[in-house]
Amino acid sequence: MHEGSVYDWFQRRPLLVDVPLAVVLALITSAPFTGSLPGYWALLGLPILLLVVRRTRPALAFAAVSVALALRTIPVHDVLPGDLAFLPAIYSLAAYEPRRARRLAGLGVAAVGSVMAGVLFTSTDGAPNNGPAVLTTVACATAALSAWMLGDLKHTRLQRLADLRERAERVERERERELQLAAQEERAAIAREMHDVVAHALSVIVVQADGAAYAAERSPEDTRAQSVAALKTIGATARDALSETRRLVGVLRDPTTGAELAPAGGLEQLGELVERVRAAGVSVRVRDGLGVVSAPVAPVPGSVVPEVALPEVVPGTVVPVGVGLAAYRLVQEGLTNVIKHAGPGAAASVVLEGGPDGLRVTVSDNGMGDAAPDDGRGHGLPGMRERVAVHGGVLTAGPRPGGGWEVSATLPTMDGSRGTTTLWTTQEDDR
């Protein structure tokens, strides 16, 4: 049995201590009066029994004991064993009474009682005996003060324990709140991922479906190959979107699958994204200064977690995974907006540039620009701003002076303290 276990066991069962203590002190106090003063013993013994509630109602127990001991001095002016009941009463008052005024009032009662005891218990034929009276008063006051101080120490200890418990509970509540906020932020990020995946895929599907339907209606024989290609694109895009949606919804349903939170998409997948948009009938020109669109890097064979060689922004500075994902989503959202809002025959331009200030991504078109219809229910631009803000970047979006729309973002990829490096030369890609 470890140290303190017996004490803790009794602390959890206070009545096992308080009931025997109250009964024994009540019997000791009332015993001298059972024969000489019938009924007086009950008047004294019953208040002493209130020591049973000395922890929960300390002021009541102290008042009852004080009154009982004061009444017992009326018939008998001698020290009796039952007078010891005052010590646990004043100890409990100091230890368990929350109001400081009542605890200090107990000291006042003890002082008055000590003086009365010194006078009554040492008087001879009604005349006080000064020497013994002083000694008795000091002895009674010392005993009462010692019991009160022990109770006050216990009160301080209990208060500290209560403070520590409250602090621990507050820390636990704050921790739970932080976990909830983190979960909400993660779910918001997943919601943005779902928006990017589904909105882009559905935009491509709508364009391809309209094109296939038009081709089938106008000239089935001449445009059959175009219809088949469009329908194949619809199927592939829908399957990709469904797979991504299932993955993200699976994360929302099962919070234990932390591995599912790994970023989906990146700069190495921009080539596939551009080809899907081109297949939807939008002309896309890419100017890539990072060498990632035309030649995606394959995973290292045999690795447990695929390791992808990241493109460089400036020599010796690679694009972090998070920044690459943000850039990919910016291009995806920008091209999706071209499909949805730029209008028929619009062409898009994607520019990737690296420099000392980080990675710059620009998506523009020559479409309808500010005149494009908008139902006001989209979340594309707010989502892009959030992504860029997370990485400490800057995003601008608006109509171009010559017509069309442009979205441009700069994503920092390194500390400014590392100095400046010559910007990479961009390469033209007119595929």
Secondary structure, 3 states (H helix, E strand, C coil): CCCCHHHHHHHCCCHHHHHHHHHHHHHHHHHHHCCCCCCHHHHHHHHHHHHHHCCCCHHHHHHHHHHHHHHHCCCCCCCCHHHHHHHHHHHHHHHHCCCHHHHHHHHHHHHHHHHHHHHHCCCECCECCHHHHHHHHHHHHHHHHHHHHHHHHHHHHHHHHHHHHHHHHHHHHHHHHHHHHHHHHHHHHHHHHHHHHHHHHHHHHHHHHHHHHHHHHHCCCCCHHHHHHHHHHHHHHHHHHHHHHHHHHHHHHCCCCHHHHCCCCCHHHHHHHHHHHHHCCCEEEEEECCCCCCCCCCCCCCCCCCCCCCCEEECCEECCHHHHHHHHHHHHHHHHHHHHHCCCCCEEEEEEEEECCEEEEEEEECCCHHHCCCCCCCCHHHHHHHHHHHCCCEEEEEECCCCCEEEEEEECCCCHHHCCCCCCCCEEECC
